[in-house]
Amino acid sequence: MTPFMLSLLTNTEVLRVSMASSGTRLVALSAESGHVWASEDEELGWTYVLLGNPGNRSYSKNATVGATLSQLGLNAASCQWRDLWLGEDLGRVAESVGAQLRPHAAVLGRLSNCTGSISN
């Protein structure tokens, strides 16, 4: 096993997603912009987000994949965004989260420390 594969399999942040999240749901699915899944970590108040470009015939090009915080079930104006696979804080996102993804690529992230509220 390569060191990279071992790092993926022992990543405690990613392991927490599989062990502590609930309410997994499909948030967005589009022929032009991939898919978005979300789940919650109720103990810590985090929302996990998976952005994916499956790369099949409908998704054969780079795509901007994302969702609004509202679509993710968050009544917040902004949240801290962290890429769990890379282990990097990517700063605050306002109103939405997304990524430009090549075919077959994905991002697994965490939204936390959400602030502000959206008026309906």
N, CA, C and O atoms as CSV, one atom per row, in Angstrom:
chain,resi,resn,atom,element,x,y,z
A,1,MET,N,N,0.848,-1.174,0.000
A,1,MET,CA,C,0.000,0.000,0.000
A,1,MET,C,C,0.896,1.241,0.000
A,1,MET,O,O,1.888,1.310,0.725
A,2,THR,N,N,0.526,2.204,-0.820
A,2,THR,CA,C,1.317,3.434,-0.897
A,2,THR,C,C,1.050,4.311,0.329
A,2,THR,O,O,-0.004,4.199,0.955
A,3,PRO,N,N,1.993,5.175,0.667
A,3,PRO,CA,C,1.770,6.105,1.777
A,3,PRO,C,C,0.515,6.966,1.556
A,3,PRO,O,O,-0.199,7.278,2.509
A,4,PHE,N,N,0.249,7.347,0.300
A,4,PHE,CA,C,-0.939,8.151,0.008
A,4,PHE,C,C,-2.211,7.373,0.343
A,4,PHE,O,O,-3.111,7.911,0.988
A,5,MET,N,N,-2.294,6.109,-0.090
A,5,MET,CA,C,-3.471,5.286,0.204
A,5,MET,C,C,-3.640,5.109,1.714
A,5,MET,O,O,-4.755,5.189,2.231
A,6,LEU,N,N,-2.540,4.870,2.413
A,6,LEU,CA,C,-2.595,4.722,3.862
A,6,LEU,C,C,-3.111,5.997,4.513
A,6,LEU,O,O,-3.896,5.939,5.459
A,7,SER,N,N,-2.672,7.149,4.011
A,7,SER,CA,C,-3.136,8.421,4.585
A,7,SER,C,C,-4.634,8.609,4.379
A,7,SER,O,O,-5.307,9.167,5.246
A,8,LEU,N,N,-5.164,8.155,3.251
A,8,LEU,CA,C,-6.606,8.244,3.022
A,8,LEU,C,C,-7.376,7.326,3.965
A,8,LEU,O,O,-8.416,7.711,4.499
A,9,LEU,N,N,-6.874,6.128,4.167
A,9,LEU,CA,C,-7.571,5.142,4.991
A,9,LEU,C,C,-7.482,5.429,6.488
A,9,LEU,O,O,-8.277,4.902,7.265
A,10,THR,N,N,-6.523,6.257,6.898
A,10,THR,CA,C,-6.356,6.564,8.314
A,10,THR,C,C,-6.683,8.020,8.640
A,10,THR,O,O,-6.379,8.483,9.740
A,11,ASN,N,N,-7.284,8.732,7.727
A,11,ASN,CA,C,-7.638,10.141,7.922
A,11,ASN,C,C,-8.776,10.219,8.939
A,11,ASN,O,O,-9.906,9.837,8.635
A,12,THR,N,N,-8.483,10.712,10.147
A,12,THR,CA,C,-9.484,10.721,11.220
A,12,THR,C,C,-10.680,11.615,10.907
A,12,THR,O,O,-11.795,11.334,11.347
A,13,GLU,N,N,-10.458,12.687,10.151
A,13,GLU,CA,C,-11.584,13.562,9.795
A,13,GLU,C,C,-12.547,12.841,8.859
A,13,GLU,O,O,-13.764,12.966,9.002
A,14,VAL,N,N,-12.014,12.093,7.908
A,14,VAL,CA,C,-12.860,11.350,6.978
A,14,VAL,C,C,-13.526,10.181,7.697
A,14,VAL,O,O,-14.695,9.887,7.448
A,15,LEU,N,N,-12.799,9.517,8.580
A,15,LEU,CA,C,-13.392,8.417,9.346
A,15,LEU,C,C,-14.566,8.901,10.190
A,15,LEU,O,O,-15.549,8.180,10.356
A,16,ARG,N,N,-14.469,10.114,10.721
A,16,ARG,CA,C,-15.565,10.661,11.528
A,16,ARG,C,C,-16.834,10.812,10.689
A,16,ARG,O,O,-17.936,10.600,11.194
A,17,VAL,N,N,-16.688,11.174,9.423
A,17,VAL,CA,C,-17.858,11.304,8.544
A,17,VAL,C,C,-18.624,9.985,8.519
A,17,VAL,O,O,-19.847,9.975,8.655
A,18,SER,N,N,-17.915,8.877,8.346
A,18,SER,CA,C,-18.594,7.586,8.245
A,18,SER,C,C,-19.106,7.092,9.586
A,18,SER,O,O,-20.049,6.302,9.626
A,19,MET,N,N,-18.510,7.538,10.688
A,19,MET,CA,C,-18.888,7.027,11.995
A,19,MET,C,C,-19.870,7.913,12.750
A,19,MET,O,O,-20.625,7.413,13.583
A,20,ALA,N,N,-19.877,9.209,12.482
A,20,ALA,CA,C,-20.661,10.117,13.320
A,20,ALA,C,C,-21.708,10.918,12.558
A,20,ALA,O,O,-22.446,11.690,13.171
A,21,SER,N,N,-21.795,10.758,11.249
A,21,SER,CA,C,-22.766,11.570,10.513
A,21,SER,C,C,-24.086,10.823,10.360
A,21,SER,O,O,-24.144,9.595,10.421
A,22,SER,N,N,-25.128,11.595,10.161
A,22,SER,CA,C,-26.466,11.029,9.957
A,22,SER,C,C,-27.250,11.939,9.022
A,22,SER,O,O,-26.843,13.065,8.735
A,23,GLY,N,N,-28.369,11.430,8.558
A,23,GLY,CA,C,-29.232,12.238,7.688
A,23,GLY,C,C,-28.650,12.443,6.305
A,23,GLY,O,O,-28.896,13.473,5.677
A,24,THR,N,N,-27.886,11.485,5.821
A,24,THR,CA,C,-27.278,11.622,4.491
A,24,THR,C,C,-28.357,11.748,3.422
A,24,THR,O,O,-29.317,10.979,3.394
A,25,ARG,N,N,-28.181,12.728,2.546
A,25,ARG,CA,C,-29.196,12.976,1.520
A,25,ARG,C,C,-28.575,13.596,0.276
A,25,ARG,O,O,-27.545,14.267,0.335
A,26,LEU,N,N,-29.230,13.350,-0.845
A,26,LEU,CA,C,-28.859,13.983,-2.102
A,26,LEU,C,C,-29.449,15.383,-2.100
A,26,LEU,O,O,-30.657,15.553,-1.938
A,27,VAL,N,N,-28.604,16.378,-2.276
A,27,VAL,CA,C,-29.035,17.777,-2.246
A,27,VAL,C,C,-29.262,18.307,-3.649
A,27,VAL,O,O,-30.223,19.039,-3.888
A,28,ALA,N,N,-28.394,17.948,-4.577
A,28,ALA,CA,C,-28.506,18.451,-5.944
A,28,ALA,C,C,-27.981,17.401,-6.916
A,28,ALA,O,O,-26.995,16.715,-6.646
A,29,LEU,N,N,-28.658,17.296,-8.042
A,29,LEU,CA,C,-28.233,16.392,-9.111
A,29,LEU,C,C,-28.576,17.074,-10.416
A,29,LEU,O,O,-29.732,17.412,-10.668
A,30,SER,N,N,-27.561,17.274,-11.249
A,30,SER,CA,C,-27.766,18.002,-12.492
A,30,SER,C,C,-26.888,17.426,-13.584
A,30,SER,O,O,-25.733,17.075,-13.343
A,31,ALA,N,N,-27.433,17.329,-14.779
A,31,ALA,CA,C,-26.653,16.847,-15.923
A,31,ALA,C,C,-25.515,17.799,-16.250
A,31,ALA,O,O,-24.512,17.379,-16.829
A,32,GLU,N,N,-25.647,19.063,-15.895
A,32,GLU,CA,C,-24.610,20.045,-16.195
A,32,GLU,C,C,-23.617,20.228,-15.058
A,32,GLU,O,O,-22.478,20.631,-15.292
A,33,SER,N,N,-24.032,19.937,-13.832
A,33,SER,CA,C,-23.160,20.331,-12.721
A,33,SER,C,C,-22.971,19.272,-11.638
A,33,SER,O,O,-22.774,19.625,-10.475
A,34,GLY,N,N,-23.023,17.999,-11.981
A,34,GLY,CA,C,-22.664,16.969,-11.024
A,34,GLY,C,C,-23.670,16.751,-9.916
A,34,GLY,O,O,-24.862,17.012,-10.079
A,35,HIS,N,N,-23.170,16.260,-8.767
A,35,HIS,CA,C,-24.068,15.976,-7.658
A,35,HIS,C,C,-23.482,16.475,-6.343
A,35,HIS,O,O,-22.271,16.638,-6.192
A,36,VAL,N,N,-24.397,16.713,-5.390
A,36,VAL,CA,C,-24.026,17.190,-4.067
A,36,VAL,C,C,-24.780,16.349,-3.043
A,36,VAL,O,O,-26.002,16.219,-3.111
A,37,TRP,N,N,-24.039,15.779,-2.093
A,37,TRP,CA,C,-24.613,15.037,-0.985
A,37,TRP,C,C,-24.264,15.768,0.304
A,37,TRP,O,O,-23.243,16.452,0.374
A,38,ALA,N,N,-25.109,15.625,1.324
A,38,ALA,CA,C,-24.835,16.262,2.616
A,38,ALA,C,C,-25.272,15.350,3.751
A,38,ALA,O,O,-26.150,14.503,3.583
A,39,SER,N,N,-24.648,15.534,4.906
A,39,SER,CA,C,-25.046,14.857,6.138
A,39,SER,C,C,-24.615,15.718,7.313
A,39,SER,O,O,-23.833,16.655,7.154
A,40,GLU,N,N,-25.127,15.396,8.491
A,40,GLU,CA,C,-24.846,16.194,9.677
A,40,GLU,C,C,-24.064,15.398,10.709
A,40,GLU,O,O,-24.198,14.180,10.822
A,41,ASP,N,N,-23.246,16.124,11.456
A,41,ASP,CA,C,-22.606,15.613,12.662
A,41,ASP,C,C,-23.272,16.385,13.790
A,41,ASP,O,O,-22.837,17.479,14.150
A,42,GLU,N,N,-24.335,15.801,14.346
A,42,GLU,CA,C,-25.137,16.523,15.334
A,42,GLU,C,C,-24.361,16.831,16.608
A,42,GLU,O,O,-24.602,17.856,17.244
A,43,GLU,N,N,-23.434,15.959,16.986
A,43,GLU,CA,C,-22.661,16.167,18.213
A,43,GLU,C,C,-21.834,17.451,18.133
A,43,GLU,O,O,-21.758,18.197,19.109
A,44,LEU,N,N,-21.221,17.710,16.993
A,44,LEU,CA,C,-20.341,18.872,16.854
A,44,LEU,C,C,-20.971,20.012,16.052
A,44,LEU,O,O,-20.372,21.079,15.925
A,45,GLY,N,N,-22.180,19.797,15.507
A,45,GLY,CA,C,-22.861,20.854,14.770
A,45,GLY,C,C,-22.275,21.124,13.399
A,45,GLY,O,O,-22.397,22.236,12.885
A,46,TRP,N,N,-21.641,20.131,12.799
A,46,TRP,CA,C,-21.023,20.280,11.493
A,46,TRP,C,C,-21.923,19.713,10.414
A,46,TRP,O,O,-22.761,18.851,10.679
A,47,THR,N,N,-21.745,20.207,9.183
A,47,THR,CA,C,-22.398,19.640,8.007
A,47,THR,C,C,-21.305,19.171,7.057
A,47,THR,O,O,-20.410,19.932,6.691
A,48,TYR,N,N,-21.396,17.902,6.666
A,48,TYR,CA,C,-20.452,17.340,5.710
A,48,TYR,C,C,-21.047,17.451,4.320
A,48,TYR,O,O,-22.250,17.261,4.139
A,49,VAL,N,N,-20.210,17.758,3.337
A,49,VAL,CA,C,-20.671,17.950,1.966
A,49,VAL,C,C,-19.748,17.188,1.022
A,49,VAL,O,O,-18.525,17.306,1.099
A,50,LEU,N,N,-20.350,16.406,0.132
A,50,LEU,CA,C,-19.604,15.731,-0.922
A,50,LEU,C,C,-20.020,16.336,-2.251
A,50,LEU,O,O,-21.191,16.283,-2.627
A,51,LEU,N,N,-19.058,16.910,-2.960
A,51,LEU,CA,C,-19.274,17.467,-4.293
A,51,LEU,C,C,-18.653,16.497,-5.289
A,51,LEU,O,O,-17.499,16.102,-5.119
A,52,GLY,N,N,-19.385,16.107,-6.316
A,52,GLY,CA,C,-18.828,15.143,-7.250
A,52,GLY,C,C,-19.196,15.395,-8.700
A,52,GLY,O,O,-20.304,15.833,-9.012
A,53,ASN,N,N,-18.249,15.111,-9.576
A,53,ASN,CA,C,-18.472,15.126,-11.017
A,53,ASN,C,C,-18.234,13.694,-11.486
A,53,ASN,O,O,-17.082,13.308,-11.687
A,54,PRO,N,N,-19.290,12.888,-11.668
A,54,PRO,CA,C,-19.113,11.472,-11.966
A,54,PRO,C,C,-18.416,11.171,-13.282
A,54,PRO,O,O,-17.891,10.069,-13.442
A,55,GLY,N,N,-18.387,12.087,-14.218
A,55,GLY,CA,C,-17.626,11.890,-15.434
A,55,GLY,C,C,-18.231,10.929,-16.438
A,55,GLY,O,O,-17.521,10.448,-17.321
A,56,ASN,N,N,-19.512,10.632,-16.333
A,56,ASN,CA,C,-20.136,9.785,-17.355
A,56,ASN,C,C,-20.513,10.644,-18.554
A,56,ASN,O,O,-20.101,11.801,-18.629
A,57,ARG,N,N,-21.268,10.117,-19.474
A,57,ARG,CA,C,-21.596,10.877,-20.696
A,57,ARG,C,C,-22.191,12.243,-20.409
A,57,ARG,O,O,-21.855,13.221,-21.077
A,58,SER,N,N,-23.068,12.318,-19.425
A,58,SER,CA,C,-23.693,13.604,-19.103
A,58,SER,C,C,-22.721,14.563,-18.430
A,58,SER,O,O,-22.927,15.777,-18.454
A,59,TYR,N,N,-21.659,14.023,-17.828
A,59,TYR,CA,C,-20.713,14.834,-17.070
A,59,TYR,C,C,-19.305,14.699,-17.642
A,59,TYR,O,O,-18.352,14.532,-16.882
A,60,SER,N,N,-19.157,14.767,-18.942
A,60,SER,CA,C,-17.874,14.472,-19.568
A,60,SER,C,C,-16.906,15.650,-19.572
A,60,SER,O,O,-15.797,15.523,-20.092
A,61,LYS,N,N,-17.287,16.772,-19.017
A,61,LYS,CA,C,-16.433,17.954,-19.005
A,61,LYS,C,C,-16.247,18.442,-17.576
A,61,LYS,O,O,-16.940,18.003,-16.659
A,62,ASN,N,N,-15.299,19.360,-17.404
A,62,ASN,CA,C,-15.167,20.007,-16.103
A,62,ASN,C,C,-16.487,20.657,-15.752
A,62,ASN,O,O,-17.197,21.164,-16.622
A,63,ALA,N,N,-16.811,20.638,-14.466
A,63,ALA,CA,C,-18.088,21.198,-14.034
A,63,ALA,C,C,-17.902,21.944,-12.727
A,63,ALA,O,O,-17.100,21.546,-11.881
A,64,THR,N,N,-18.645,23.025,-12.567
A,64,THR,CA,C,-18.727,23.696,-11.282
A,64,THR,C,C,-19.846,23.019,-10.519
A,64,THR,O,O,-21.009,23.078,-10.920
A,65,VAL,N,N,-19.491,22.375,-9.416
A,65,VAL,CA,C,-20.435,21.607,-8.616
A,65,VAL,C,C,-20.615,22.329,-7.299
A,65,VAL,O,O,-19.630,22.681,-6.649
A,66,GLY,N,N,-21.864,22.560,-6.888
A,66,GLY,CA,C,-22.073,23.253,-5.628
A,66,GLY,C,C,-23.519,23.328,-5.222
A,66,GLY,O,O,-24.407,22.848,-5.925
A,67,ALA,N,N,-23.746,23.942,-4.069
A,67,ALA,CA,C,-25.084,24.135,-3.523
A,67,ALA,C,C,-25.058,25.351,-2.612
A,67,ALA,O,O,-24.011,25.731,-2.087
A,68,THR,N,N,-26.212,25.947,-2.435
A,68,THR,CA,C,-26.315,27.058,-1.494
A,68,THR,C,C,-26.358,26.499,-0.074
A,68,THR,O,O,-26.703,25.337,0.140
A,69,LEU,N,N,-26.006,27.335,0.876
A,69,LEU,CA,C,-26.087,26.910,2.277
A,69,LEU,C,C,-27.524,26.559,2.632
A,69,LEU,O,O,-27.765,25.644,3.419
A,70,SER,N,N,-28.464,27.272,2.064
A,70,SER,CA,C,-29.880,26.976,2.296
A,70,SER,C,C,-30.252,25.590,1.775
A,70,SER,O,O,-30.961,24.848,2.455
A,71,GLN,N,N,-29.785,25.230,0.577
A,71,GLN,CA,C,-30.045,23.898,0.038
A,71,GLN,C,C,-29.474,22.806,0.940
A,71,GLN,O,O,-30.003,21.696,1.002
A,72,LEU,N,N,-28.396,23.137,1.633
A,72,LEU,CA,C,-27.757,22.185,2.536
A,72,LEU,C,C,-28.442,22.134,3.903
A,72,LEU,O,O,-28.011,21.402,4.794
A,73,GLY,N,N,-29.506,22.914,4.058
A,73,GLY,CA,C,-30.258,22.917,5.306
A,73,GLY,C,C,-29.724,23.864,6.355
A,73,GLY,O,O,-30.080,23.752,7.528
A,74,LEU,N,N,-28.876,24.794,5.956
A,74,LEU,CA,C,-28.276,25.738,6.897
A,74,LEU,C,C,-28.907,27.112,6.754
A,74,LEU,O,O,-28.960,27.667,5.656
A,75,ASN,N,N,-29.376,27.650,7.848
A,75,ASN,CA,C,-29.888,29.014,7.866
A,75,ASN,C,C,-28.738,29.907,8.330
A,75,ASN,O,O,-28.730,30.402,9.457
A,76,ALA,N,N,-27.775,30.100,7.439
A,76,ALA,CA,C,-26.562,30.843,7.777
A,76,ALA,C,C,-26.124,31.677,6.587
A,76,ALA,O,O,-26.388,31.336,5.434
A,77,ALA,N,N,-25.450,32.777,6.890
A,77,ALA,CA,C,-24.913,33.636,5.836
A,77,ALA,C,C,-23.536,33.179,5.394
A,77,ALA,O,O,-23.173,33.355,4.231
A,78,SER,N,N,-22.751,32.588,6.313
A,78,SER,CA,C,-21.418,32.111,5.957
A,78,SER,C,C,-20.993,31.000,6.911
A,78,SER,O,O,-21.493,30.897,8.030
A,79,CYS,N,N,-20.055,30.168,6.442
A,79,CYS,CA,C,-19.521,29.056,7.234
A,79,CYS,C,C,-18.048,28.874,6.910
A,79,CYS,O,O,-17.575,29.280,5.849
A,80,GLN,N,N,-17.333,28.258,7.841
A,80,GLN,CA,C,-15.947,27.855,7.594
A,80,GLN,C,C,-15.981,26.590,6.737
A,80,GLN,O,O,-16.761,25.681,7.019
A,81,TRP,N,N,-15.143,26.515,5.687
A,81,TRP,CA,C,-15.123,25.379,4.751
A,81,TRP,C,C,-13.763,24.695,4.858
A,81,TRP,O,O,-12.722,25.343,4.749
A,82,ARG,N,N,-13.784,23.388,5.071
A,82,ARG,CA,C,-12.545,22.606,5.194
A,82,ARG,C,C,-12.599,21.413,4.258
A,82,ARG,O,O,-13.586,20.678,4.234
A,83,ASP,N,N,-11.528,21.221,3.480
A,83,ASP,CA,C,-11.391,20.052,2.626
A,83,ASP,C,C,-10.838,18.924,3.491
A,83,ASP,O,O,-9.700,18.997,3.954
A,84,LEU,N,N,-11.640,17.879,3.711
A,84,LEU,CA,C,-11.236,16.815,4.624
A,84,LEU,C,C,-10.177,15.900,4.031
A,84,LEU,O,O,-9.320,15.412,4.768
A,85,TRP,N,N,-10.204,15.652,2.742
A,85,TRP,CA,C,-9.189,14.792,2.141
A,85,TRP,C,C,-7.821,15.463,2.147
A,85,TRP,O,O,-6.805,14.806,2.374
A,86,LEU,N,N,-7.792,16.760,1.901
A,86,LEU,CA,C,-6.519,17.483,1.904
A,86,LEU,C,C,-6.104,17.932,3.302
A,86,LEU,O,O,-4.933,18.224,3.544
A,87,GLY,N,N,-7.072,17.986,4.227
A,87,GLY,CA,C,-6.783,18.469,5.574
A,87,GLY,C,C,-6.472,19.946,5.594
A,87,GLY,O,O,-5.627,20.399,6.366
A,88,GLU,N,N,-7.162,20.710,4.738
A,88,GLU,CA,C,-6.884,22.142,4.614
A,88,GLU,C,C,-8.131,22.975,4.855
A,88,GLU,O,O,-9.203,22.684,4.324
A,89,ASP,N,N,-7.973,24.022,5.671
A,89,ASP,CA,C,-9.030,25.016,5.813
A,89,ASP,C,C,-8.996,25.890,4.575
A,89,ASP,O,O,-7.946,26.406,4.193
A,90,LEU,N,N,-10.160,26.053,3.947
A,90,LEU,CA,C,-10.230,26.828,2.705
A,90,LEU,C,C,-10.879,28.188,2.907
A,90,LEU,O,O,-11.200,28.873,1.936
A,91,GLY,N,N,-11.075,28.584,4.158
A,91,GLY,CA,C,-11.633,29.895,4.450
A,91,GLY,C,C,-13.136,29.846,4.612
A,91,GLY,O,O,-13.741,28.775,4.660
A,92,ARG,N,N,-13.726,31.025,4.695
A,92,ARG,CA,C,-15.177,31.127,4.862
A,92,ARG,C,C,-15.841,31.169,3.492
A,92,ARG,O,O,-15.318,31.757,2.545
A,93,VAL,N,N,-16.989,30.540,3.409
A,93,VAL,CA,C,-17.814,30.619,2.207
A,93,VAL,C,C,-19.076,31.380,2.575
A,93,VAL,O,O,-19.600,31.233,3.679
A,94,ALA,N,N,-19.553,32.181,1.662
A,94,ALA,CA,C,-20.751,32.979,1.885
A,94,ALA,C,C,-21.835,32.528,0.919
A,94,ALA,O,O,-21.640,32.526,-0.297
A,95,GLU,N,N,-22.956,32.154,1.461
A,95,GLU,CA,C,-24.165,31.798,0.718
A,95,GLU,C,C,-24.114,30.464,0.007
A,95,GLU,O,O,-25.151,29.814,-0.128
A,96,SER,N,N,-22.929,30.018,-0.463
A,96,SER,CA,C,-22.865,28.739,-1.173
A,96,SER,C,C,-21.459,28.154,-1.056
A,96,SER,O,O,-20.502,28.830,-0.679
A,97,VAL,N,N,-21.378,26.869,-1.395
A,97,VAL,CA,C,-20.093,26.180,-1.421
A,97,VAL,C,C,-20.016,25.430,-2.743
A,97,VAL,O,O,-21.012,24.873,-3.205
A,98,GLY,N,N,-18.835,25.416,-3.349
A,98,GLY,CA,C,-18.702,24.733,-4.626
A,98,GLY,C,C,-17.248,24.580,-5.023
A,98,GLY,O,O,-16.342,25.109,-4.378
A,99,ALA,N,N,-17.051,23.835,-6.109
A,99,ALA,CA,C,-15.703,23.607,-6.622
A,99,ALA,C,C,-15.767,23.321,-8.111
A,99,ALA,O,O,-16.754,22.778,-8.607
A,100,GLN,N,N,-14.723,23.686,-8.813
A,100,GLN,CA,C,-14.565,23.331,-10.226
A,100,GLN,C,C,-13.919,21.955,-10.246
A,100,GLN,O,O,-12.803,21.787,-9.756
A,101,LEU,N,N,-14.619,20.960,-10.812
A,101,LEU,CA,C,-14.132,19.576,-10.773
A,101,LEU,C,C,-14.000,18.991,-12.169
A,101,LEU,O,O,-14.880,19.162,-13.013
A,102,ARG,N,N,-12.911,18.310,-12.398
A,102,ARG,CA,C,-12.733,17.581,-13.655
A,102,ARG,C,C,-13.586,16.307,-13.578
A,102,ARG,O,O,-14.035,15.946,-12.490
A,103,PRO,N,N,-13.817,15.630,-14.685
A,103,PRO,CA,C,-14.589,14.384,-14.649
A,103,PRO,C,C,-13.970,13.376,-13.673
A,103,PRO,O,O,-12.749,13.232,-13.608
A,104,HIS,N,N,-14.810,12.695,-12.933
A,104,HIS,CA,C,-14.444,11.668,-11.945
A,104,HIS,C,C,-13.811,12.235,-10.679
A,104,HIS,O,O,-13.295,11.471,-9.863
A,105,ALA,N,N,-13.837,13.545,-10.494
A,105,ALA,CA,C,-13.251,14.150,-9.301
A,105,ALA,C,C,-14.332,14.424,-8.261
A,105,ALA,O,O,-15.517,14.517,-8.580
A,106,ALA,N,N,-13.891,14.551,-7.002
A,106,ALA,CA,C,-14.814,14.841,-5.904
A,106,ALA,C,C,-14.081,15.616,-4.819
A,106,ALA,O,O,-12.855,15.568,-4.718
A,107,VAL,N,N,-14.854,16.327,-4.014
A,107,VAL,CA,C,-14.346,17.022,-2.834
A,107,VAL,C,C,-15.232,16.608,-1.666
A,107,VAL,O,O,-16.459,16.631,-1.772
A,108,LEU,N,N,-14.612,16.232,-0.556
A,108,LEU,CA,C,-15.335,15.952,0.674
A,108,LEU,C,C,-14.970,17.042,1.656
A,108,LEU,O,O,-13.805,17.189,2.025
A,109,GLY,N,N,-15.959,17.806,2.082
A,109,GLY,CA,C,-15.677,18.944,2.946
A,109,GLY,C,C,-16.579,19.007,4.148
A,109,GLY,O,O,-17.536,18.246,4.288
A,110,ARG,N,N,-16.240,19.946,5.019
A,110,ARG,CA,C,-17.004,20.162,6.248
A,110,ARG,C,C,-17.306,21.641,6.395
A,110,ARG,O,O,-16.423,22.484,6.241
A,111,LEU,N,N,-18.550,21.948,6.691
A,111,LEU,CA,C,-18.962,23.307,7.017
A,111,LEU,C,C,-19.127,23.399,8.529
A,111,LEU,O,O,-19.780,22.554,9.140
A,112,SER,N,N,-18.531,24.431,9.130
A,112,SER,CA,C,-18.615,24.610,10.579
A,112,SER,C,C,-18.596,26.100,10.902
A,112,SER,O,O,-18.398,26.936,10.021
A,113,ASN,N,N,-18.800,26.414,12.158
A,113,ASN,CA,C,-18.752,27.800,12.632
A,113,ASN,C,C,-19.590,28.718,11.748
A,113,ASN,O,O,-19.142,29.792,11.344
A,114,CYS,N,N,-20.793,28.285,11.459
A,114,CYS,CA,C,-21.685,29.093,10.615
A,114,CYS,C,C,-22.209,30.273,11.402
A,114,CYS,O,O,-22.522,30.154,12.586
A,115,THR,N,N,-22.303,31.422,10.732
A,115,THR,CA,C,-22.751,32.647,11.383
A,115,THR,C,C,-23.764,33.363,10.505
A,115,THR,O,O,-23.883,33.104,9.307
A,116,GLY,N,N,-24.488,34.272,11.142
A,116,GLY,CA,C,-25.502,35.038,10.421
A,116,GLY,C,C,-26.687,34.164,10.097
A,116,GLY,O,O,-26.627,32.941,10.222
A,117,SER,N,N,-27.751,34.789,9.685
A,117,SER,CA,C,-28.926,34.024,9.284
A,117,SER,C,C,-29.510,34.637,8.027
A,117,SER,O,O,-29.339,35.823,7.743
A,118,ILE,N,N,-30.197,33.799,7.293
A,118,ILE,CA,C,-30.840,34.221,6.057
A,118,ILE,C,C,-32.300,34.501,6.360
A,118,ILE,O,O,-32.984,33.665,6.951
A,119,SER,N,N,-32.776,35.651,5.968
A,119,SER,CA,C,-34.202,35.969,6.139
A,119,SER,C,C,-34.976,35.346,5.016
A,119,SER,O,O,-34.578,35.422,3.854
A,120,ASN,N,N,-36.087,34.727,5.359
A,120,ASN,CA,C,-36.932,34.105,4.317
A,120,ASN,C,C,-37.892,35.079,3.743
A,120,ASN,O,O,-38.675,34.727,2.861
